[in-house]
Amino acid sequence: MKMNSETNKGKTCFVYKDIKCREYYGKKNGNVCFGCTVKTSKARIETNDVIVVAEYGDHDHSDTVA
Ligand SMILES: [Zn+2]
């Protein structure tokens, strides 16, 4: 399975621990932040060259069946 895929808007998606995240912020240091695509989820990850360097927030997926 590919780790990265392009959405139809050209945004990069990143799959981490079976959670699909969407690129939403590129930092000046080159790291890229991704947000969980689940609406109720506040979780974010920060990556550097597709390596996850930090995780923030908690996944609230109460509306979904994991
Ligand atoms: Zn989540």
N, CA, C, O and the ligand as a Tripos MOL2 file, in Angstrom:
@<TRIPOS>MOLECULE
protein
  265   263    67     0     0
PROTEIN
NO_CHARGES

@<TRIPOS>ATOM
      1 N           0.8530   -1.1990    0.0000 N.3       1 MET1
      2 CA          0.0000    0.0000    0.0000 C.3       1 MET1
      3 C           0.8830    1.2420    0.0000 C.2       1 MET1
      4 O           1.8730    1.3150    0.7280 O.2       1 MET1
      5 N           0.5200    2.1950   -0.8080 N.am      2 LYS2
      6 CA          1.2780    3.4490   -0.8270 C.3       2 LYS2
      7 C           1.0250    4.2510    0.4520 C.2       2 LYS2
      8 O          -0.0910    4.2820    0.9730 O.2       2 LYS2
      9 N           2.0710    4.8870    0.9390 N.am      3 MET3
     10 CA          1.9160    5.6970    2.1350 C.3       3 MET3
     11 C           1.3550    7.0750    1.8060 C.2       3 MET3
     12 O           0.7380    7.7240    2.6500 O.2       3 MET3
     13 N           1.5720    7.5050    0.5940 N.am      4 ASN4
     14 CA          1.1220    8.8350    0.2140 C.3       4 ASN4
     15 C           0.2640    8.7530   -1.0300 C.2       4 ASN4
     16 O           0.4850    7.9100   -1.8990 O.2       4 ASN4
     17 N          -0.6990    9.6200   -1.1060 N.am      5 SER5
     18 CA         -1.5200    9.6820   -2.2940 C.3       5 SER5
     19 C          -1.9800   11.1200   -2.4950 C.2       5 SER5
     20 O          -2.0790   11.8950   -1.5440 O.2       5 SER5
     21 N          -2.2480   11.4490   -3.7070 N.am      6 GLU6
     22 CA         -2.7130   12.7990   -4.0150 C.3       6 GLU6
     23 C          -4.2270   12.8320   -3.9950 C.2       6 GLU6
     24 O          -4.8830   11.9330   -4.5210 O.2       6 GLU6
     25 N          -4.7690   13.8440   -3.4030 N.am      7 THR7
     26 CA         -6.2040   14.0420   -3.4870 C.3       7 THR7
     27 C          -6.5130   14.8000   -4.7680 C.2       7 THR7
     28 O          -5.6110   15.2430   -5.4800 O.2       7 THR7
     29 N          -7.7820   14.9400   -5.0440 N.am      8 ASN8
     30 CA         -8.1550   15.6350   -6.2820 C.3       8 ASN8
     31 C          -7.9170   17.1410   -6.1970 C.2       8 ASN8
     32 O          -8.0560   17.8520   -7.1920 O.2       8 ASN8
     33 N          -7.5600   17.6220   -5.0180 N.am      9 LYS9
     34 CA         -7.2150   19.0370   -4.8870 C.3       9 LYS9
     35 C          -5.7030   19.2380   -4.8460 C.2       9 LYS9
     36 O          -5.2250   20.3500   -4.6200 O.2       9 LYS9
     37 N          -4.9700   18.1800   -5.0620 N.am     10 GLY10
     38 CA         -3.5220   18.3000   -5.0930 C.3      10 GLY10
     39 C          -2.8750   18.3060   -3.7260 C.2      10 GLY10
     40 O          -1.6570   18.4450   -3.6130 O.2      10 GLY10
     41 N          -3.6790   18.1560   -2.6890 N.am     11 LYS11
     42 CA         -3.1220   18.0930   -1.3440 C.3      11 LYS11
     43 C          -2.6120   16.6880   -1.0620 C.2      11 LYS11
     44 O          -3.2130   15.6960   -1.4730 O.2      11 LYS11
     45 N          -1.5160   16.6270   -0.3670 N.am     12 THR12
     46 CA         -0.9590   15.3380   -0.0150 C.3      12 THR12
     47 C          -1.6910   14.7420    1.1740 C.2      12 THR12
     48 O          -2.0050   15.4320    2.1440 O.2      12 THR12
     49 N          -1.9550   13.4570    1.0780 N.am     13 CYS13
     50 CA         -2.5050   12.7490    2.2210 C.3      13 CYS13
     51 C          -1.4340   11.8280    2.7880 C.2      13 CYS13
     52 O          -0.5250   11.3860    2.0850 O.2      13 CYS13
     53 N          -1.5680   11.5590    4.0550 N.am     14 PHE14
     54 CA         -0.5840   10.7590    4.7490 C.3      14 PHE14
     55 C          -1.3350    9.7750    5.6220 C.2      14 PHE14
     56 O          -2.2200   10.1650    6.3830 O.2      14 PHE14
     57 N          -0.9880    8.5030    5.5170 N.am     15 VAL15
     58 CA         -1.6590    7.4950    6.3230 C.3      15 VAL15
     59 C          -0.7170    7.0650    7.4290 C.2      15 VAL15
     60 O           0.3860    6.5790    7.1770 O.2      15 VAL15
     61 N          -1.1650    7.2510    8.6430 N.am     16 TYR16
     62 CA         -0.3400    6.9560    9.8070 C.3      16 TYR16
     63 C          -1.1600    6.1390   10.7930 C.2      16 TYR16
     64 O          -2.2310    6.5730   11.2170 O.2      16 TYR16
     65 N          -0.6800    4.9870   11.1520 N.am     17 LYS17
     66 CA         -1.3980    4.0860   12.0610 C.3      17 LYS17
     67 C          -2.8280    3.8610   11.5800 C.2      17 LYS17
     68 O          -3.7690    3.8770   12.3730 O.2      17 LYS17
     69 N          -2.9820    3.6510   10.2810 N.am     18 ASP18
     70 CA         -4.2930    3.4150    9.6660 C.3      18 ASP18
     71 C          -5.2230    4.6260    9.7360 C.2      18 ASP18
     72 O          -6.4140    4.5110    9.4510 O.2      18 ASP18
     73 N          -4.6900    5.7670   10.1090 N.am     19 ILE19
     74 CA         -5.4790    6.9950   10.1470 C.3      19 ILE19
     75 C          -5.0790    7.8440    8.9570 C.2      19 ILE19
     76 O          -3.8950    8.0950    8.7310 O.2      19 ILE19
     77 N          -6.0700    8.2850    8.1970 N.am     20 LYS20
     78 CA         -5.7770    9.1170    7.0450 C.3      20 LYS20
     79 C          -5.7350   10.5830    7.4700 C.2      20 LYS20
     80 O          -6.6550   11.0970    8.1060 O.2      20 LYS20
     81 N          -4.6550   11.2230    7.1040 N.am     21 CYS21
     82 CA         -4.4710   12.6200    7.4590 C.3      21 CYS21
     83 C          -4.2900   13.4440    6.1980 C.2      21 CYS21
     84 O          -3.8000   12.9510    5.1820 O.2      21 CYS21
     85 N          -4.6910   14.7010    6.2750 N.am     22 ARG22
     86 CA         -4.6050   15.5960    5.1340 C.3      22 ARG22
     87 C          -3.6350   16.7290    5.4540 C.2      22 ARG22
     88 O          -3.6570   17.3060    6.5410 O.2      22 ARG22
     89 N          -2.7840   17.0290    4.4720 N.am     23 GLU23
     90 CA         -1.8380   18.1230    4.6640 C.3      23 GLU23
     91 C          -2.5820   19.4340    4.8590 C.2      23 GLU23
     92 O          -3.5020   19.7500    4.1060 O.2      23 GLU23
     93 N          -2.1880   20.1880    5.8570 N.am     24 TYR24
     94 CA         -2.8490   21.4680    6.0510 C.3      24 TYR24
     95 C          -1.9090   22.6020    6.3830 C.2      24 TYR24
     96 O          -2.3200   23.7620    6.3730 O.2      24 TYR24
     97 N          -0.6630   22.2990    6.6760 N.am     25 TYR25
     98 CA          0.2270   23.3780    7.0760 C.3      25 TYR25
     99 C           1.6740   22.9690    6.8680 C.2      25 TYR25
    100 O           2.1080   21.9300    7.3650 O.2      25 TYR25
    101 N           2.4190   23.7820    6.1340 N.am     26 GLY26
    102 CA          3.8390   23.5520    5.9850 C.3      26 GLY26
    103 C           4.6080   24.5500    6.8240 C.2      26 GLY26
    104 O           4.4050   25.7580    6.7030 O.2      26 GLY26
    105 N           5.4850   24.0540    7.6670 N.am     27 LYS27
    106 CA          6.2350   24.9420    8.5490 C.3      27 LYS27
    107 C           7.4840   25.4600    7.8570 C.2      27 LYS27
    108 O           7.9660   24.8730    6.8880 O.2      27 LYS27
    109 N           7.9940   26.5580    8.3660 N.am     28 LYS28
    110 CA          9.1850   27.1670    7.7690 C.3      28 LYS28
    111 C          10.4150   26.2770    7.8760 C.2      28 LYS28
    112 O          11.3370   26.3820    7.0670 O.2      28 LYS28
    113 N          10.4270   25.4070    8.8690 N.am     29 ASN29
    114 CA         11.5760   24.5120    9.0260 C.3      29 ASN29
    115 C          11.5080   23.3030    8.0950 C.2      29 ASN29
    116 O          12.3650   22.4210    8.1480 O.2      29 ASN29
    117 N          10.4870   23.2690    7.2470 N.am     30 GLY30
    118 CA         10.3840   22.1790    6.2880 C.3      30 GLY30
    119 C           9.4800   21.0560    6.7340 C.2      30 GLY30
    120 O           9.1120   20.1970    5.9330 O.2      30 GLY30
    121 N           9.1200   21.0500    7.9930 N.am     31 ASN31
    122 CA          8.1910   20.0340    8.4600 C.3      31 ASN31
    123 C           6.7920   20.3240    7.9240 C.2      31 ASN31
    124 O           6.4340   21.4760    7.6770 O.2      31 ASN31
    125 N           6.0260   19.2830    7.7530 N.am     32 VAL32
    126 CA          4.6650   19.4420    7.2620 C.3      32 VAL32
    127 C           3.7030   18.8530    8.2890 C.2      32 VAL32
    128 O           3.8730   17.7250    8.7520 O.2      32 VAL32
    129 N           2.6920   19.6410    8.6310 N.am     33 CYS33
    130 CA          1.6810   19.1720    9.5670 C.3      33 CYS33
    131 C           0.5080   18.5890    8.8040 C.2      33 CYS33
    132 O           0.0970   19.1060    7.7650 O.2      33 CYS33
    133 N          -0.0250   17.4940    9.3460 N.am     34 PHE34
    134 CA         -1.1900   16.8410    8.7760 C.3      34 PHE34
    135 C          -2.2650   16.7580    9.8500 C.2      34 PHE34
    136 O          -1.9720   16.5550   11.0290 O.2      34 PHE34
    137 N          -3.5070   16.9160    9.4250 N.am     35 GLY35
    138 CA         -4.6230   16.7830   10.3400 C.3      35 GLY35
    139 C          -5.4270   15.5510   10.0100 C.2      35 GLY35
    140 O          -5.6190   15.2140    8.8410 O.2      35 GLY35
    141 N          -5.8980   14.8750   11.0490 N.am     36 CYS36
    142 CA         -6.7520   13.7160   10.8550 C.3      36 CYS36
    143 C          -7.9820   14.1230   10.0480 C.2      36 CYS36
    144 O          -8.5630   15.1830   10.2830 O.2      36 CYS36
    145 N          -8.3730   13.2860    9.1040 N.am     37 THR37
    146 CA         -9.4960   13.6330    8.2350 C.3      37 THR37
    147 C         -10.8520   13.3730    8.8790 C.2      37 THR37
    148 O         -11.8820   13.7420    8.3140 O.2      37 THR37
    149 N         -10.8680   12.7420   10.0550 N.am     38 VAL38
    150 CA        -12.1320   12.5350   10.7610 C.3      38 VAL38
    151 C         -12.5720   13.8650   11.3630 C.2      38 VAL38
    152 O         -11.8260   14.5060   12.1030 O.2      38 VAL38
    153 N         -13.8040   14.2690   11.0300 N.am     39 LYS39
    154 CA        -14.2760   15.6060   11.4220 C.3      39 LYS39
    155 C         -14.1850   15.8690   12.9150 C.2      39 LYS39
    156 O         -13.8070   16.9610   13.3390 O.2      39 LYS39
    157 N         -14.5310   14.8700   13.7060 N.am     40 THR40
    158 CA        -14.5830   15.0800   15.1440 C.3      40 THR40
    159 C         -13.2180   14.9720   15.8050 C.2      40 THR40
    160 O         -13.0820   15.1840   17.0100 O.2      40 THR40
    161 N         -12.2140   14.6420   15.0130 N.am     41 SER41
    162 CA        -10.8980   14.3880   15.5730 C.3      41 SER41
    163 C         -10.0680   15.6520   15.5830 C.2      41 SER41
    164 O         -10.0380   16.4000   14.6060 O.2      41 SER41
    165 N          -9.3960   15.8810   16.6930 N.am     42 LYS42
    166 CA         -8.5360   17.0610   16.8170 C.3      42 LYS42
    167 C          -7.0620   16.7050   16.6370 C.2      42 LYS42
    168 O          -6.1860   17.5520   16.8090 O.2      42 LYS42
    169 N          -6.8010   15.4660   16.2930 N.am     43 ALA43
    170 CA         -5.4230   15.0090   16.2490 C.3      43 ALA43
    171 C          -4.6650   15.5840   15.0600 C.2      43 ALA43
    172 O          -5.2060   15.7540   13.9680 O.2      43 ALA43
    173 N          -3.4080   15.8740   15.3100 N.am     44 ARG44
    174 CA         -2.5170   16.3880   14.2810 C.3      44 ARG44
    175 C          -1.1920   15.6480   14.3840 C.2      44 ARG44
    176 O          -0.7880   15.2040   15.4580 O.2      44 ARG44
    177 N          -0.5280   15.5260   13.2440 N.am     45 ILE45
    178 CA          0.8250   14.9930   13.2640 C.3      45 ILE45
    179 C           1.7370   15.9290   12.5020 C.2      45 ILE45
    180 O           1.3090   16.6510   11.6020 O.2      45 ILE45
    181 N           3.0040   15.9030   12.8830 N.am     46 GLU46
    182 CA          3.9950   16.7090   12.1920 C.3      46 GLU46
    183 C           5.0320   15.7690   11.5990 C.2      46 GLU46
    184 O           5.5340   14.8710   12.2740 O.2      46 GLU46
    185 N           5.3430   15.9890   10.3330 N.am     47 THR47
    186 CA          6.2610   15.0770    9.6560 C.3      47 THR47
    187 C           7.4430   15.8300    9.0780 C.2      47 THR47
    188 O           7.3710   17.0260    8.8000 O.2      47 THR47
    189 N           8.5250   15.1030    8.9080 N.am     48 ASN48
    190 CA          9.6990   15.6210    8.2250 C.3      48 ASN48
    191 C          10.1450   14.5600    7.2370 C.2      48 ASN48
    192 O          10.6280   13.4980    7.6290 O.2      48 ASN48
    193 N           9.9800   14.8530    5.9450 N.am     49 ASP49
    194 CA         10.3480   13.8960    4.9030 C.3      49 ASP49
    195 C           9.6700   12.5440    5.1220 C.2      49 ASP49
    196 O          10.3180   11.4980    5.1240 O.2      49 ASP49
    197 N           8.3700   12.5940    5.3030 N.am     50 VAL50
    198 CA          7.4580   11.4620    5.5350 C.3      50 VAL50
    199 C           7.7590   10.6700    6.8110 C.2      50 VAL50
    200 O           7.1930    9.5970    7.0220 O.2      50 VAL50
    201 N           8.6410   11.1910    7.6550 N.am     51 ILE51
    202 CA          8.8320   10.5890    8.9670 C.3      51 ILE51
    203 C           8.0310   11.3940    9.9840 C.2      51 ILE51
    204 O           8.1410   12.6190   10.0370 O.2      51 ILE51
    205 N           7.2250   10.7060   10.7910 N.am     52 VAL52
    206 CA          6.4350   11.4030   11.8050 C.3      52 VAL52
    207 C           7.3420   11.7810   12.9720 C.2      52 VAL52
    208 O           7.9530   10.9230   13.6100 O.2      52 VAL52
    209 N           7.4160   13.0860   13.2350 N.am     53 VAL53
    210 CA          8.3070   13.5660   14.2900 C.3      53 VAL53
    211 C           7.5430   13.9890   15.5450 C.2      53 VAL53
    212 O           8.1290   14.1040   16.6220 O.2      53 VAL53
    213 N           6.2400   14.2210   15.4060 N.am     54 ALA54
    214 CA          5.4700   14.6410   16.5710 C.3      54 ALA54
    215 C           4.0010   14.3410   16.3540 C.2      54 ALA54
    216 O           3.5150   14.3130   15.2230 O.2      54 ALA54
    217 N           3.2990   14.1170   17.4620 N.am     55 GLU55
    218 CA          1.8580   13.9280   17.4110 C.3      55 GLU55
    219 C           1.2240   14.8700   18.4190 C.2      55 GLU55
    220 O           1.7470   15.0770   19.5140 O.2      55 GLU55
    221 N           0.1010   15.4310   18.0350 N.am     56 TYR56
    222 CA         -0.5940   16.3450   18.9340 C.3      56 TYR56
    223 C          -2.0600   15.9420   19.0090 C.2      56 TYR56
    224 O          -2.6290   15.4220   18.0490 O.2      56 TYR56
    225 N          -2.6470   16.1880   20.1470 N.am     57 GLY57
    226 CA         -4.0890   16.0060   20.2840 C.3      57 GLY57
    227 C          -4.5000   14.5490   20.3850 C.2      57 GLY57
    228 O          -3.6750   13.6380   20.3290 O.2      57 GLY57
    229 N          -5.7870   14.3640   20.5360 N.am     58 ASP58
    230 CA         -6.3500   13.0250   20.6880 C.3      58 ASP58
    231 C          -7.3170   12.7470   19.5550 C.2      58 ASP58
    232 O          -7.9840   13.6480   19.0480 O.2      58 ASP58
    233 N          -7.3790   11.4920   19.1710 N.am     59 HIS59
    234 CA         -8.3380   11.0890   18.1490 C.3      59 HIS59
    235 C          -9.6990   10.8480   18.7880 C.2      59 HIS59
    236 O          -9.8490    9.9860   19.6540 O.2      59 HIS59
    237 N         -10.6700   11.6090   18.3550 N.am     60 ASP60
    238 CA        -12.0390   11.3670   18.7910 C.3      60 ASP60
    239 C         -12.8150   10.8420   17.6080 C.2      60 ASP60
    240 O         -13.3000   11.6110   16.7770 O.2      60 ASP60
    241 N         -12.9290    9.5340   17.5340 N.am     61 HIS61
    242 CA        -13.5830    8.9080   16.3900 C.3      61 HIS61
    243 C         -14.8860    8.2450   16.8360 C.2      61 HIS61
    244 O         -15.2690    7.1930   16.3250 O.2      61 HIS61
    245 N         -15.5450    8.8650   17.7800 N.am     62 SER62
    246 CA        -16.7440    8.2650   18.3580 C.3      62 SER62
    247 C         -17.8690    8.0840   17.3470 C.2      62 SER62
    248 O         -18.7580    7.2530   17.5390 O.2      62 SER62
    249 N         -17.8270    8.8730   16.2590 N.am     63 ASP63
    250 CA        -18.8690    8.7550   15.2580 C.3      63 ASP63
    251 C         -18.5640    7.7160   14.1870 C.2      63 ASP63
    252 O         -19.3790    7.4730   13.2960 O.2      63 ASP63
    253 N         -17.3960    7.1100   14.2790 N.am     64 THR64
    254 CA        -16.9940    6.1550   13.2620 C.3      64 THR64
    255 C         -16.7300    4.7990   13.8890 C.2      64 THR64
    256 O         -16.5190    4.6890   15.0970 O.2      64 THR64
    257 N         -16.7440    3.7940   13.0730 N.am     65 VAL65
    258 CA        -16.3860    2.4610   13.5320 C.3      65 VAL65
    259 C         -14.9820    2.1670   13.0250 C.2      65 VAL65
    260 O         -14.7660    2.0240   11.8220 O.2      65 VAL65
    261 N         -14.0390    2.0790   13.9380 N.am     66 ALA66
    262 CA        -12.6480    1.9140   13.5530 C.3      66 ALA66
    263 C         -12.4010    0.5300   12.9880 C.2      66 ALA66
    264 O         -11.2750    0.2100   12.6080 O.2      66 ALA66
    265 ZN         -8.3040   11.1110   14.3120 Zn       67 ZN67
@<TRIPOS>BOND
     1     1     2 1
     2     2     3 1
     3     3     4 2
     4     3     5 am
     5     5     6 1
     6     6     7 1
     7     7     8 2
     8     7     9 am
     9     9    10 1
    10    10    11 1
    11    11    12 2
    12    11    13 am
    13    13    14 1
    14    14    15 1
    15    15    16 2
    16    15    17 am
    17    17    18 1
    18    18    19 1
    19    19    20 2
    20    19    21 am
    21    21    22 1
    22    22    23 1
    23    23    24 2
    24    23    25 am
    25    25    26 1
    26    26    27 1
    27    27    28 2
    28    27    29 am
    29    29    30 1
    30    30    31 1
    31    31    32 2
    32    31    33 am
    33    33    34 1
    34    34    35 1
    35    35    36 2
    36    35    37 am
    37    37    38 1
    38    38    39 1
    39    39    40 2
    40    39    41 am
    41    41    42 1
    42    42    43 1
    43    43    44 2
    44    43    45 am
    45    45    46 1
    46    46    47 1
    47    47    48 2
    48    47    49 am
    49    49    50 1
    50    50    51 1
    51    51    52 2
    52    51    53 am
    53    53    54 1
    54    54    55 1
    55    55    56 2
    56    55    57 am
    57    57    58 1
    58    58    59 1
    59    59    60 2
    60    59    61 am
    61    61    62 1
    62    62    63 1
    63    63    64 2
    64    63    65 am
    65    65    66 1
    66    66    67 1
    67    67    68 2
    68    67    69 am
    69    69    70 1
    70    70    71 1
    71    71    72 2
    72    71    73 am
    73    73    74 1
    74    74    75 1
    75    75    76 2
    76    75    77 am
    77    77    78 1
    78    78    79 1
    79    79    80 2
    80    79    81 am
    81    81    82 1
    82    82    83 1
    83    83    84 2
    84    83    85 am
    85    85    86 1
    86    86    87 1
    87    87    88 2
    88    87    89 am
    89    89    90 1
    90    90    91 1
    91    91    92 2
    92    91    93 am
    93    93    94 1
    94    94    95 1
    95    95    96 2
    96    95    97 am
    97    97    98 1
    98    98    99 1
    99    99   100 2
   100    99   101 am
   101   101   102 1
   102   102   103 1
   103   103   104 2
   104   103   105 am
   105   105   106 1
   106   106   107 1
   107   107   108 2
   108   107   109 am
   109   109   110 1
   110   110   111 1
   111   111   112 2
   112   111   113 am
   113   113   114 1
   114   114   115 1
   115   115   116 2
   116   115   117 am
   117   117   118 1
   118   118   119 1
   119   119   120 2
   120   119   121 am
   121   121   122 1
   122   122   123 1
   123   123   124 2
   124   123   125 am
   125   125   126 1
   126   126   127 1
   127   127   128 2
   128   127   129 am
   129   129   130 1
   130   130   131 1
   131   131   132 2
   132   131   133 am
   133   133   134 1
   134   134   135 1
   135   135   136 2
   136   135   137 am
   137   137   138 1
   138   138   139 1
   139   139   140 2
   140   139   141 am
   141   141   142 1
   142   142   143 1
   143   143   144 2
   144   143   145 am
   145   145   146 1
   146   146   147 1
   147   147   148 2
   148   147   149 am
   149   149   150 1
   150   150   151 1
   151   151   152 2
   152   151   153 am
   153   153   154 1
   154   154   155 1
   155   155   156 2
   156   155   157 am
   157   157   158 1
   158   158   159 1
   159   159   160 2
   160   159   161 am
   161   161   162 1
   162   162   163 1
   163   163   164 2
   164   163   165 am
   165   165   166 1
   166   166   167 1
   167   167   168 2
   168   167   169 am
   169   169   170 1
   170   170   171 1
   171   171   172 2
   172   171   173 am
   173   173   174 1
   174   174   175 1
   175   175   176 2
   176   175   177 am
   177   177   178 1
   178   178   179 1
   179   179   180 2
   180   179   181 am
   181   181   182 1
   182   182   183 1
   183   183   184 2
   184   183   185 am
   185   185   186 1
   186   186   187 1
   187   187   188 2
   188   187   189 am
   189   189   190 1
   190   190   191 1
   191   191   192 2
   192   191   193 am
   193   193   194 1
   194   194   195 1
   195   195   196 2
   196   195   197 am
   197   197   198 1
   198   198   199 1
   199   199   200 2
   200   199   201 am
   201   201   202 1
   202   202   203 1
   203   203   204 2
   204   203   205 am
   205   205   206 1
   206   206   207 1
   207   207   208 2
   208   207   209 am
   209   209   210 1
   210   210   211 1
   211   211   212 2
   212   211   213 am
   213   213   214 1
   214   214   215 1
   215   215   216 2
   216   215   217 am
   217   217   218 1
   218   218   219 1
   219   219   220 2
   220   219   221 am
   221   221   222 1
   222   222   223 1
   223   223   224 2
   224   223   225 am
   225   225   226 1
   226   226   227 1
   227   227   228 2
   228   227   229 am
   229   229   230 1
   230   230   231 1
   231   231   232 2
   232   231   233 am
   233   233   234 1
   234   234   235 1
   235   235   236 2
   236   235   237 am
   237   237   238 1
   238   238   239 1
   239   239   240 2
   240   239   241 am
   241   241   242 1
   242   242   243 1
   243   243   244 2
   244   243   245 am
   245   245   246 1
   246   246   247 1
   247   247   248 2
   248   247   249 am
   249   249   250 1
   250   250   251 1
   251   251   252 2
   252   251   253 am
   253   253   254 1
   254   254   255 1
   255   255   256 2
   256   255   257 am
   257   257   258 1
   258   258   259 1
   259   259   260 2
   260   259   261 am
   261   261   262 1
   262   262   263 1
   263   263   264 2
@<TRIPOS>SUBSTRUCTURE
     1 MET1         2 RESIDUE 1 A MET
     2 LYS2         6 RESIDUE 1 A LYS
     3 MET3        10 RESIDUE 1 A MET
     4 ASN4        14 RESIDUE 1 A ASN
     5 SER5        18 RESIDUE 1 A SER
     6 GLU6        22 RESIDUE 1 A GLU
     7 THR7        26 RESIDUE 1 A THR
     8 ASN8        30 RESIDUE 1 A ASN
     9 LYS9        34 RESIDUE 1 A LYS
    10 GLY10       38 RESIDUE 1 A GLY
    11 LYS11       42 RESIDUE 1 A LYS
    12 THR12       46 RESIDUE 1 A THR
    13 CYS13       50 RESIDUE 1 A CYS
    14 PHE14       54 RESIDUE 1 A PHE
    15 VAL15       58 RESIDUE 1 A VAL
    16 TYR16       62 RESIDUE 1 A TYR
    17 LYS17       66 RESIDUE 1 A LYS
    18 ASP18       70 RESIDUE 1 A ASP
    19 ILE19       74 RESIDUE 1 A ILE
    20 LYS20       78 RESIDUE 1 A LYS
    21 CYS21       82 RESIDUE 1 A CYS
    22 ARG22       86 RESIDUE 1 A ARG
    23 GLU23       90 RESIDUE 1 A GLU
    24 TYR24       94 RESIDUE 1 A TYR
    25 TYR25       98 RESIDUE 1 A TYR
    26 GLY26      102 RESIDUE 1 A GLY
    27 LYS27      106 RESIDUE 1 A LYS
    28 LYS28      110 RESIDUE 1 A LYS
    29 ASN29      114 RESIDUE 1 A ASN
    30 GLY30      118 RESIDUE 1 A GLY
    31 ASN31      122 RESIDUE 1 A ASN
    32 VAL32      126 RESIDUE 1 A VAL
    33 CYS33      130 RESIDUE 1 A CYS
    34 PHE34      134 RESIDUE 1 A PHE
    35 GLY35      138 RESIDUE 1 A GLY
    36 CYS36      142 RESIDUE 1 A CYS
    37 THR37      146 RESIDUE 1 A THR
    38 VAL38      150 RESIDUE 1 A VAL
    39 LYS39      154 RESIDUE 1 A LYS
    40 THR40      158 RESIDUE 1 A THR
    41 SER41      162 RESIDUE 1 A SER
    42 LYS42      166 RESIDUE 1 A LYS
    43 ALA43      170 RESIDUE 1 A ALA
    44 ARG44      174 RESIDUE 1 A ARG
    45 ILE45      178 RESIDUE 1 A ILE
    46 GLU46      182 RESIDUE 1 A GLU
    47 THR47      186 RESIDUE 1 A THR
    48 ASN48      190 RESIDUE 1 A ASN
    49 ASP49      194 RESIDUE 1 A ASP
    50 VAL50      198 RESIDUE 1 A VAL
    51 ILE51      202 RESIDUE 1 A ILE
    52 VAL52      206 RESIDUE 1 A VAL
    53 VAL53      210 RESIDUE 1 A VAL
    54 ALA54      214 RESIDUE 1 A ALA
    55 GLU55      218 RESIDUE 1 A GLU
    56 TYR56      222 RESIDUE 1 A TYR
    57 GLY57      226 RESIDUE 1 A GLY
    58 ASP58      230 RESIDUE 1 A ASP
    59 HIS59      234 RESIDUE 1 A HIS
    60 ASP60      238 RESIDUE 1 A ASP
    61 HIS61      242 RESIDUE 1 A HIS
    62 SER62      246 RESIDUE 1 A SER
    63 ASP63      250 RESIDUE 1 A ASP
    64 THR64      254 RESIDUE 1 A THR
    65 VAL65      258 RESIDUE 1 A VAL
    66 ALA66      262 RESIDUE 1 A ALA
    67 ZN67       265 GROUP 0 **** ****
